[in-house]
Amino acid sequence: MLTERWKEASDASSTSADGGMLKNAAIALGLAVFLGIFSQVPYWE
């Protein structure tokens, strides 16, 4: 019973893992772009 539950949970998470990986990649890319743009802002005179 217990082993079957973790197998089912593993199968369910493997299908959503691709979406999670894509989401993490998009967040990382967005953060890199934001930092790249923010580094160009002159905040000292």
Summary of the structure (lengths in Angstrom):
residues: 45
radius of gyration: 19.6
end to end distance: 67.1
largest distance: 67.1
contacts: 74
relative contact order: 0.08
helix: 82%
strand: 0%
